[in-house]
Amino acid sequence: MAFSYFRFATPGVTPNPVINPLSYVQFSGTPPFTTGGPNVAFIWASVQIFAGSPLPRPILTGVLQAEINTAIATLTSTPNVYVKP
């Protein structure tokens, strides 16, 4: 399974933008590590292609969703979720 970084495209797609795969755009390369805020900057996730969409999107497992929510709540980046001010 392929993995990639994805950039959160503010303001995201509702409902629950930070855990909606359509809120993320694949990022080429390695993003700068950021930490210290309530906003998602980047995530590291498995890649999937949705039917009818040519763009790769992240697979947001329950574990990754929990990690995203924890990073936002604690204002601290994790290995798979980078948050920013």
C-alpha positions in Angstrom: 0.0 0.0 0.0 1.3 3.4 -0.9 1.7 6.3 1.6 2.0 10.0 1.1 1.8 13.4 2.8 -1.5 15.3 2.3 -2.0 19.0 2.9 -5.2 20.1 4.6 -7.0 22.5 2.2 -8.6 25.1 4.5 -11.5 25.4 5.3 -12.0 21.8 4.3 -15.1 19.9 3.3 -18.0 19.6 5.7 -19.1 17.8 7.8 -16.1 17.3 10.1 -13.5 18.8 7.7 -10.4 17.4 9.5 -11.6 13.8 9.2 -13.1 14.2 5.7 -10.7 12.7 3.0 -12.0 15.3 0.5 -10.4 18.1 2.6 -6.9 16.9 1.8 -4.7 17.3 -1.3 -1.7 15.1 -2.0 1.6 16.9 -1.2 4.8 16.1 -3.2 7.9 15.7 -1.1 8.3 16.1 2.7 6.6 19.1 4.3 8.3 21.2 7.0 7.6 19.9 10.5 5.2 22.2 12.3 3.7 22.1 15.8 2.0 24.3 18.3 -1.5 25.0 17.1 -5.1 23.9 16.7 -5.0 23.7 12.9 -4.1 20.6 10.8 -1.3 21.4 8.3 -0.3 17.9 6.9 -1.1 14.2 7.5 0.8 11.1 6.5 -1.7 8.5 5.3 -2.3 5.6 2.9 -3.4 6.7 -0.6 -6.8 5.8 -2.2 -8.5 6.9 -5.4 -12.2 7.6 -5.1 -14.5 6.5 -8.0 -15.2 9.5 -10.2 -12.3 11.5 -8.9 -8.8 11.5 -10.5 -7.2 12.9 -7.4 -5.5 10.7 -4.7 -7.1 11.1 -1.3 -5.9 9.8 2.2 -7.4 6.8 3.9 -8.5 8.1 7.3 -8.6 5.0 9.5 -10.2 5.2 13.0 -6.7 5.3 14.4 -5.6 8.2 12.2 -8.8 10.1 13.0 -8.1 9.7 16.7 -4.5 10.9 16.2 -5.8 14.0 14.2 -8.2 14.8 17.0 -5.6 14.3 19.7 -3.0 16.5 17.9 -5.6 19.3 17.6 -6.7 19.0 21.2 -3.1 19.0 22.6 -1.7 21.5 20.1 1.1 19.1 19.4 2.2 17.4 16.2 2.6 13.6 16.0 4.5 11.5 13.5 1.4 11.3 11.2 -0.3 14.7 11.9 1.4 18.1 11.7 -0.5 20.9 13.4 0.1 24.7 13.1 -1.0 27.9 14.7 
